[in-house]
Amino acid sequence: MGIIYKRPIKFTYYKVCLMSTESDKEKAKDYDLTNWLASVSEEDQMYKNIELTDTKVNFQELYHDPKEELYVFRVYKLRDYNVPSKIREGQSAEPIDLEDDESLGEDMTVLYDWKNSICMIQQNRMSVGVSRLAEWINKENGYDVSKKVVFYPISDHFTKNKLRNKYIRTIEFSFSNMESVNEDGPLSSIINSIGRYDGVSAKITISVGRARDAQLNPQNSYDLIEDIQKNSGCIGSARAKLKSMSDDDKARIEMVDIFETTSHDYIDFDIIEKKPLDFLQARRKMCRTYLERRKDLLSLCQR
């Protein structure tokens, strides 16, 4: 076994719905993906290249948890252009050779909750993407132009409730145009302390360091987070690292975007050098994370 790298991967939550394209008054309905999954996972369809707008896709793996009615599947976006090179130290780079019927595959792993019509989708810059996944489903289902399957992001906001039973380990943010900050909040005191350097921008990290059970002051931290949200016009980015304990008493670390309005999670994976993300590891961690979040997600869907 080679070197193991720990990498956080982002997953975003969506409702899967069937909507009318002809009437704004007709309410979108939960959509059942199981017929599509059954179709694309048939023996003569599995591993088959499918043409979509400007790309090709390929269905590769499917797992079903009958107890929780969860499905996890992996699809690939195929690429035969801008092929990367392999490099051996001391030698010139060599493009990776592909046969005429071969392509590079950019994977995306998806969890689908049949009972609640919720998807947990891996976010990769080079992978299929949610809009192409919806196009694939609509193409397979053969709907007329009056209806289509869509993925609606489950909206959420960073509020004090997100910090319940969690330690705030780190707050980091960058800002510019410092004169416009609300003078009454904790953010202004941080800015004033560095203003003497005559800078116009800065990146701040407030952290407890390596101490295992340490946390930032909860109330002061939340006051700062609220002030950052109020001054979003001059804040470039803002994140908080939170620590909580799962049901099996294992520490769970998540990095949340203070401005993010879509529900999401970051999951840490162990990836072996020169190997892709293992599907077994992916589905196990995705199922565990999703089941921990399901109650909150259902509450958000009722808003």
VEXTI-472356 format. One record per atom (N, C-alpha, C): residue in one letter; x, z, y. Coordinates in steps of 0.05 Angstrom, whole numbers, plus 32768, in hexadecimal, padded with zeros to 4 digits. Layout:
REM residues N
AXZY/...
//
This chain:
REM residues 303
M801180007FE8/M800080008000/M801280008019/G800A7FF0802D/G801A7FEE8045/G801380038059/I801B7FFF8072/I801680118088/I7FF78011808D/I7FED80298092/I7FD0802C8099/I7FCD803180B6/Y7FBD802080C3/Y7FB7802480E0/Y7F9B802F80E3/K7F98804280F5/K7F7D804D80FB/K7F73803E8114/R7F5D80308111/R7F5280208127/R7F358026812C/P7F2D802C8145/P7F118030814C/P7F038015814F/I7EEB80128143/I7EDB7FFA8145/I7EC080018150/K7EB77FF18163/K7E9D7FF78171/K7E867FEA8162/F7E707FFA815F/F7E577FF18154/F7E417FF68167/T7E307FE2816C/T7E1A7FE4817E/T7DFF7FE3816F/Y7DEB7FF18179/Y7DD27FF4816B/Y7DBC7FE28178/Y7DAD7FD48167/Y7D987FC18170/Y7D7F7FC58160/K7D687FBF816D/K7D4E7FBC815F/K7D4C7F9E8158/V7D437F998140/V7D3E7F7D8137/V7D207F77813A/C7D1A7F63814B/C7CFE7F5E8151/C7CF77F41814F/L7CDD7F3B814B/L7CD37F20814C/L7CC27F1E8166/M7CC97F0B8177/M7CBC7F0A8191/M7CB07EEE8195/S7C9C7EED81A7/S7C907ED381AE/S7CA07EC781C5/T7CA47EAD81C4/T7CB27E9F81D9/T7C9E7E9381ED/E7C847E9681E7/E7C707E8A81F8/E7C607E9D8209/S7C607EB78202/S7C507ECB8210/S7C607EE48215/D7C647EEC822E/D7C717F058235/D7C607F1D822F/K7C467F19822C/K7C337F2F8227/K7C337F37820A/E7C3B7F2581F8/E7C3B7F2B81DC/E7C537F3D81D5/K7C4E7F5581CB/K7C627F6881C5/K7C747F6081AD/A7C8E7F6481B0/A7CA07F5E819A/A7C9B7F718183/K7C9D7F68816B/K7C987F788153/K7CB27F7B8143/D7CB37F928135/D7CCA7F968123/D7CCC7F7F810E/Y7CE47F778109/Y7CE87F6180F6/Y7CF67F6A80DD/D7CED7F6080C6/D7CF97F6780AC/D7D0E7F5280A5/L7D277F5B80A3/L7D3D7F49809D/L7D417F44807F/T7D327F52806E/T7D397F518051/T7D347F358045/N7D217F26804F/N7D1D7F0B8045/N7D357EF9804B/W7D3F7EFC8063/W7D577EEC806B/W7D6F7EF5805A/L7D727F0F8056/L7D897F188046/L7D877F0E8029/A7D6F7F0E801E/A7D6B7F048003/A7D727EE78001/S7D6A7ED88016/S7D6F7EBB8016/S7D8D7EB48018/V7D9B7EC0802B/V7DB77EB98030/V7DCA7EC5801B/S7DC07ED8800B/S7DD17EE47FF6/S7DCB7ED97FDB/E7DBA7EC57FD9/E7DB57EB77FBF/E7DCF7EA97FB6/E7DD17EA67F9C/E7DEA7E9B7F91/E7DF37E807F9D/D7DDF7E6F7FA3/D7DE67E557FAD/D7DEA7E547FCB/Q7DE57E6C7FD9/Q7DE87E6D7FF6/Q7DFF7E7F7FFE/M7E067E927FED/M7E1D7EA47FF2/M7E367E947FF5/Y7E467E9A8009/Y7E5F7E8D800F/Y7E5C7E71801A/K7E447E698020/K7E3F7E4E802A/K7E427E4D8048/N7E507E388052/N7E547E35806F/N7E3A7E2B807C/I7E317E398091/I7E197E3280A0/I7E207E2980BC/E7E157E1380C4/E7E1A7E0880DF/E7E077E1580F3/L7E137E218108/L7E047E2B811F/L7E0E7E1E8138/T7E047E25814F/T7E0C7E1A8168/T7E2A7E1F816D/D7E3A7E0B816E/D7E577E0D8174/D7E677E1D8160/T7E5C7E238148/T7E6C7E338135/T7E607E308119/K7E707E3A8106/K7E677E3C80EA/K7E687E5980E2/V7E567E6180D0/V7E557E7D80C6/V7E547E7D80A8/N7E597E94809C/N7E5A7E96807F/N7E527EB38077/F7E3F7EB68065/F7E367ED0805B/F7E467ED78043/Q7E527EF08043/Q7E657EF6802E/Q7E5E7F0F801D/E7E547F248029/E7E507F3D8019/E7E367F4B8021/L7E2A7F58800D/L7E117F668012/L7E107F7F8001/Y7E087F96800D/Y7E057FAF7FFF/Y7DE97FBB8006/H7DDC7FC77FF3/H7DC27FD37FF7/H7DC27FF07FEE/D7DBA80027FFF/D7DB6801E7FF8/D7D9880237FF4/P7D8E80237FDB/P7D7180257FD7/P7D65803F7FE0/K7D7480557FE0/K7D6A806F7FE8/K7D63806F8006/E7D7580668016/E7D7180668033/E7D66804C803E/E7D648038802C/E7D5B801D8034/E7D6D8012804A/L7D8780148046/L7D9A80088058/L7DA87FF1804A/Y7DAC7FDC805A/Y7DBB7FC48050/Y7DD47FC28062/V7DEB7FBC8055/V7E037FB68064/V7E0D7F9B805B/F7E127F89806E/F7E1B7F6E8067/F7E327F658079/R7E417F528070/R7E587F48807F/R7E557F2A8081/V7E587F20809A/V7E577F03809F/V7E717EFB80AE/Y7E777EE280AC/Y7E907ED880B8/Y7E8A7EC180CB/K7E987EC180E1/K7E997EA980F3/K7EB27E9980EB/L7EAE7E8080E5/L7EC57E6F80DC/L7ED37E6280F3/R7EED7E6180F2/R7EFD7E558107/R7F137E4580FC/D7F167E2C8105/D7F2C7E1B80FC/D7F3C7E108114/Y7F3B7E1E812A/Y7F497E168142/Y7F587E2F814D/N7F6B7E2A815F/N7F7B7E40816A/N7F857E538154/V7F907E47813F/V7F997E558127/V7FB27E66812E/P7FB37E7F8127/P7FCA7E90812D/P7FE27E88811C/S7FF97E938123/S80127E8E8115/S801B7EA78106/K802B7EA380F2/K80387EB980E4/K80567EB980ED/I80617ED080F0/I807C7ED380FA/I808D7EE580E9/R80A47EDB80E1/R80B87EEC80D3/R80CF7EF080E6/E80D77F0A80E8/E80EC7F1080FC/E81057EFE80F7/G810F7EF4810D/G81267EE3810C/G81207EC68107/Q81077EBF8104/Q80FF7EA380FF/Q80EA7E9A8112/S80E77E7F8114/S80D27E748125/S80B67E79811A/A80A37E7B812C/A80877E7F8124/A807D7E668115/E806D7E6B8101/E80617E5680F1/E80427E5880F2/P80347E4380FA/P80167E4480F9/P800D7E4980DC/I7FF87E5980D9/I7FEC7E5E80BF/I7FDF7E4480B5/D7FE87E3A809E/D7FDE7E218093/D7FC27E258087/L7FAF7E14808E/L7F957E148082/L7F8F7DF98074/E7F847DFB805C/E7F7C7DE3804F/E7F647DD6805D/D7F5D7DBD8056/D7F487DAF8064/D7F2D7DBE8061/D7F297DCC804B/D7F0F7DD98047/D7F117DF7804D/E7F267E00805B/E7F2A7E1C8061/E7F267E21807F/S7F1E7E3A8086/S7F1C7E4380A2/S7F257E6080A4/L7F2B7E6980BC/L7F2F7E8580C0/L7F137E9280C2/G7F117EAA80B8/G7EF77EB880B9/G7EF87ED280CA/E7EE87ED380DF/E7EE67EEB80F0/E7ECE7EFB80E7/D7ED27F1380DB/D7EBC7F2180CF/D7EAC7F3280E2/M7E937F3680DB/M7E817F4980E9/M7E707F5780D4/T7E707F7180D4/T7E617F8180C1/T7E487F8D80CE/V7E327F8B80C1/V7E187F9380CC/V7E0A7FA680B9/L7DFF7FBC80C4/L7DEE7FCE80B5/L7DD17FC980BE/Y7DBE7FC780AB/Y7DA27FC380B1/Y7D917FD980A4/D7D817FE780B5/D7D6F7FFB80AC/D7D537FEF80A9/W7D4B7FEA8090/W7D327FDC808B/W7D1A7FEB8095/K7D1980058091/K7D0280158099/K7CFD801580B7/N7D12801480C7/N7D10801780E4/N7D187FFE80F4/S7D1F7FE980E6/S7D267FCF80F3/S7D3C7FD38107/I7D517FE18100/I7D687FE68111/I7D817FDB8104/C7D917FCE8114/C7DAB7FC4810B/C7DC27FD2811A/M7DD77FD7810B/M7DF07FE18116/M7E057FCB8112/I7E0E7FC08128/I7E1D7FA78127/I7E3A7FAB8132/Q7E4D7FA38122/Q7E697FA4812A/Q7E6E7F908141/Q7E7C7F9A8155/Q7E817F89816C/Q7E9E7F7F816C/N7EA17F658167/N7EBC7F588167/N7EBB7F41817A/R7ED07F3F818A/R7ED27F29819E/R7ED17F0E8191/M7EDC7F0A8179/M7EDE7EF0816C/M7EC97EEB8157/S7EB87EFF8151/S7EA57EFC813B/S7E8C7EEE8142/V7E787EEE8130/V7E607EDE8133/V7E517EE3814D/G7E4C7EFC8153/G7E3D7F03816B/G7E1F7F068165/V7E117F168174/V7DF57F1C816F/V7DE47F048173/S7DE97EF48188/S7DD87EDD818D/S7DDA7EC88177/R7DF27EC4816C/R7DF57EB18156/R7DE97EBC813C/L7DEA7ED68138/L7DDD7EE28121/L7DBF7EDD8122/A7DB37EE1813A/A7D977EDC813D/A7D907EBE8138/E7DA27EAC8142/E7D9E7E8F813E/E7D9E7E898120/W7DB07E958111/W7DB27E9180F4/W7D987E9980E7/I7D8E7EB180EE/I7D767EBB80E1/I7D5E7EA880E8/N7D5C7EA08101/N7D467E8F8109/N7D477E7380FB/K7D607E6A80F8/K7D647E5080EA/K7D5B7E5280CD/E7D637E6780C0/E7D5C7E6B80A4/E7D3E7E6F80A0/N7D317E7D80B2/N7D157E8380B0/N7D037E6B80B7/G7D0E7E5980C6/G7CFF7E4180CD/G7CE77E4680DF/Y7CE97E5A80F1/Y7CD37E5F8103/Y7CCF7E488117/D7CB67E448120/D7CB27E318135/D7CBC7E3D814F/V7CBC7E2D8164/V7CC87E35817E/V7CB87E4B818B/S7CA07E528181/S7C8F7E66818E/S7C987E838187/K7CA97E868173/K7CB27EA1816B/K7CCF7EA08164/K7CDD7EB78169/K7CF97EB88161/K7D017ED5815D/V7D157ED9814C/V7D207EF38146/V7D357EF9815C/V7D357F128166/V7D487F1A817B/V7D527F368174/F7D6A7F3C817F/F7D767F56817C/F7D757F638198/Y7D667F79819B/Y7D647F8781B4/Y7D777F9F81B3/P7D8B7FA181C6/P7D9C7FB981C6/P7D8B7FD281CB/I7D917FE781BC/I7D83800081C0/I7D90800E81D8/S7D81801181EE/S7D8C801C8207/S7D90803A8205/D7DA580438212/D7DAB805F8214/D7DBB8063822D/H7DBC807C8237/H7DCC8083824E/H7DDC809C8248/F7DF3809E8253/F7E0480B6824F/F7DF880CD825F/T7DEC80E08251/T7DE080F7825E/T7DEB81118252/K7DE38127825D/K7DED81418254/K7DE581458236/N7DCF813A822E/N7DC6813D8212/N7DDB813281FE/K7DEA811E8207/K7DFF811281F5/K7E15812681EF/L7E18813B8200/L7E2D814E81FC/L7E25816681EC/R7E0C816781E3/R7E03817D81D3/R7E13818081B9/N7E1E819881B5/N7E2D819E819D/N7E47818D819A/K7E51818481B1/K7E69817381B1/K7E7E817E81C4/Y7E97817B81BD/Y7EAD818281CF/Y7EB5816A81DF/I7EB9816E81F9/I7EC481588209/I7EE3815B8208/R7EF0814881FC/R7F0D814A81F8/R7F1C813C820F/T7F1181268218/T7F1F8116822C/T7F0A8109823F/I7F1181078258/I7F0380F6826B/I7F1780E48279/E7F1380CA8278/E7F2680B88286/E7F1680A48296/F7F20809E82AE/F7F12808B82BF/F7F26807F82D3/S7F1F806782DC/S7F30805A82F1/S7F1E80548309/F7F2980538320/F7F19804F8338/F7F298041834E/S7F1A80368362/S7F25802A8379/S7F12802F8390/N7F1A802683A9/N7F09802A83C0/N7F01804783C2/M7F15805883C4/M7F10807583C1/M7F00808183D8/E7EFF807483EF/E7EF1807F8406/E7ED380818402/S7EC8807183EF/S7EAB807083EC/S7EA0808683DA/V7EB0809783CF/V7EA780AB83BC/V7E9780C183CA/N7E8280CB83BD/N7E7280E183C6/N7E8480F983CB/E7E84810383E4/E7E96811983EC/E7E8E813483E0/D7E75813783D6/D7E6C815183CD/D7E72815683AF/G7E7A814283A0/G7E7D81458384/G7E9A814A837B/P7E9E81518361/P7EB881578357/P7ECB813F8358/L7EC081278358/L7ED2810F8358/L7EE2810E8372/S7ED681178388/S7EE4811583A2/S7EFC812783A2/S7EFB813F8394/S7F1281518394/S7F2981458386/I7F2481368370/I7F3981288361/I7F4581138373/I7F3481038380/I7F3E80EE8391/I7F4E80F983A9/N7F44810E83B5/N7F53811A83CC/N7F6E812483C4/S7F71812D83AB/S7F8B813883A2/S7FA08123839F/I7F978109839C/I7FAB80F48399/I7FAC80E283B2/G7F9980E883C5/G7F9880D783DD/G7FB180D883EE/R7FC080ED83EC/R7FD880EF83FD/R7FED80DB83F6/Y7FEA80CD83DE/Y7FFD80B983D7/Y7FF6809D83E2/D7FE0809C83F1/D7FD7808383FE/D7FD1806D83EA/G7FC9807483D2/G7FC1806083BE/G7FA4805883C2/V7F9D804183B7/V7F81803783B9/V7F748036839E/S7F83803A8389/S7F77803B836E/S7F86804D835C/A7F7A80578347/A7F8780698334/A7F79806A831A/K7F8780738305/K7F7B807782EB/K7F80809482E3/I7F6C80A382DD/I7F6E80C082D7/I7F6680C582BA/T7F7680D682AD/T7F7080DF8292/T7F7180FE8292/I7F5B810B828B/I7F5981288289/I7F55812E826C/S7F68813D8260/S7F6781408243/S7F70815C823B/V7F6781658223/V7F71817E8218/V7F8A817A8208/G7F9481628205/G7FAC815D81F6/G7FA7815E81D8/R7FB9816981C9/R7FB8816981AB/R7FAA818281A0/A7FA4819581B0/A7F9781AE81A6/A7F7E81A78196/R7F7B81B0817E/R7F6681A6816C/R7F4A81AF8174/D7F4781C8817C/D7F2C81D28183/D7F2781D681A1/A7F3981CB81B1/A7F3681CE81CE/A7F2281BA81D9/Q7F1681C181F0/Q7F0481B081FD/Q7F0681B3821B/L7EFF819F822A/L7EFD81A18247/L7EE581B3824E/N7EE781BF8266/N7ED181D0826F/N7EB781C0826F/P7EA381C8825F/P7E8B81B8825C/P7E7C81B28276/Q7E7681C78286/Q7E6681C3829E/Q7E7581B282B3/N7E8E81B982B7/N7E9E81AA82CA/N7EA1818D82C2/S7EA4818982A8/S7EA8816E829E/S7E8E815D82A2/Y7E77816A829C/Y7E5F815B82A0/Y7E59815582BE/D7E60816882CF/D7E5E816482EC/D7E6F814C82F5/L7E87814A82EA/L7E98813382F0/L7E8D811982E6/I7E82811A82CD/I7E76810182C2/I7E5F80F882D2/E7E4E810B82DB/E7E37810482EC/E7E4080F78306/D7E5581038312/D7E6080F8832B/D7E6C80DC8327/I7E7980D88311/I7E8380BD830B/I7E6C80A98309/Q7E5680B182FC/Q7E3F809F82FA/Q7E3380998315/K7E3280AD8327/K7E2780A98342/K7E3880968353/N7E528095834D/N7E648084835C/N7E6E806C834C/S7E5C8060833D/S7E64804A832C/S7E6F8032833B/G7E6980308354/G7E7380198364/G7E9080188368/C7E9D802F8367/C7EBA8030836B/C7EC980388351/I7EBB803C833B/I7EC880438322/I7ECA802A8311/G7EE380248308/G7EE7800C82F8/G7EDE801082DB/S7EE6802682CF/S7EDE802C82B4/S7EDE804B82B1/A7ECF8055829E/A7ECD80728299/A7EC58077827D/R7ED58087826F/R7ECF808E8253/R7ED380AC824E/A7EC580B68239/A7EC980D28231/A7ECD80D28213/K7EE080E2820A/K7EE480E681ED/K7ED7810081E5/L7EC480FE81D2/L7EB5811481C8/L7EBB811B81AB/K7EBA813581A5/K7EC0813E818A/K7EA8814E8180/S7E9E81488168/S7E898157815C/S7E8F815A813E/M7E7F816B8131/M7E8381708114/M7E6B81638106/S7E71815480F1/S7E5C814780E1/S7E51815B80CD/D7E3D815380BD/D7E30816580AA/D7E44816F8094/D7E59815F808F/D7E6C8168807B/D7E8481768087/D7E80818080A0/D7E94818F80AE/D7EAE818080B4/K7EAB816680B6/K7EC2815580BE/K7EC0814F80DB/A7ED6814F80E9/A7ED681498106/A7ECF812C810B/R7EBE8127811E/R7EB6810C8125/R7EBE81088142/I7ECF80F48147/I7ED880ED8162/I7ECB80D4816B/E7EBF80D48183/E7EB480BB818E/E7EBD80B881AB/M7EC2809F81B3/M7EC9809881CE/M7EB0808A81DA/V7EA5809681EF/V7E8D808B81FB/V7E9280808217/D7E85806A821D/D7E87805E8238/D7E72806C8249/I7E7B8079825F/I7E6980888270/I7E548076827D/F7E5B805D8281/F7E48804A828D/F7E38803A8279/E7E3E803C8260/E7E31802C824B/E7E138032824A/T7E02801D8248/T7DE680228246/T7DDB801A822A/T7DEB80108218/T7DE3800A81FD/T7DED801E81EA/S7DDD802581D6/S7DE6803981C2/S7DFB802D81B0/H7E10803C81AC/H7E278032819C/H7E3780498191/D7E488043817E/D7E5B80568173/D7E768049816F/Y7E8B80588170/Y7EA5804F8168/Y7EAC805E814D/I7EB4804E8139/I7EBC805A8120/I7ED98054811B/D7EE880688113/D7F048065810C/D7F07805B80EF/F7F16804580EB/F7F1A803B80D1/F7F38803A80CA/D7F3F803E80B1/D7F5A803B80A7/D7F5E801F809D/I7F6E800F80AB/I7F727FF380A4/I7F8F7FEF809B/I7F927FE58083/I7FAD7FE18077/I7FB97FC88084/E7FD37FCA808A/E7FE07FB48097/E7FDD7F9A8087/K7FD97F848096/K7FD67F69808A/K7FBC7F668079/K7FA97F79807C/K7F907F78806D/K7F797F7A8081/P7F627F6E807A/P7F4A7F71808A/P7F3D7F8C8086/L7F297F938097/L7F1A7FAC8093/L7F0B7FAB8078/D7F107FBF8068/D7F047FBF804D/D7EE67FC3804F/F7ED67FB38041/F7EB97FB48043/F7EAE7FCE8038/L7EB97FD98022/L7EB07FF28017/L7EB48009802B/Q7ECB800A8038/Q7ED0801F804C/Q7EBD801B8063/A7EB98002806B/A7EA77FFC8082/A7E8B8005807D/R7E807FFE8066/R7E6480058061/R7E5F8023805E/R7E7380308052/R7E70804D804E/R7E6F805C8069/K7E828055807A/K7E8480628094/K7E6D805A80A6/M7E64804180A4/M7E4D803880B4/M7E34804780AC/C7E2F80498092/C7E1780578088/C7E1780748091/R7E2E8081808E/R7E30809D8096/R7E2B80A180B4/T7E37809080C4/T7E34809380E1/T7E17808C80E9/Y7E0C807880DD/Y7DF0807080E4/Y7DDD808680DD/L7DDF809280C5/L7DCC80A780BD/L7DCE80BF80CF/E7DE680C480DA/E7DEA80DA80ED/E7DDC80D48108/R7DDA80BA810F/R7DCF80B28128/R7DB280AA8127/R7DA780A6810F/R7D8D8099810D/R7D7780A8811C/K7D7680C2811A/K7D6180D18128/K7D6280CC8146/D7D7A80CD8152/D7D7D80C7816F/D7D7480AB8175/L7D7C80988165/L7D75807C816A/L7D5780778169/L7D4980848156/L7D2C80828154/L7D1F808D816D/S7D2A80A38177/S7D2080AF818F/S7D23809C81A7/L7D3A808F81A9/L7D3E807C81BF/L7D2B806481BD/C7D25805C81A4/C7D13804581A1/C7CF7804B81A9/Q7CF0806581AB/Q7CD4806C81B3/Q7CD1806D81D1/R7CE7806B81E0/R7CE4806D81FD/R7CD480558208/
//
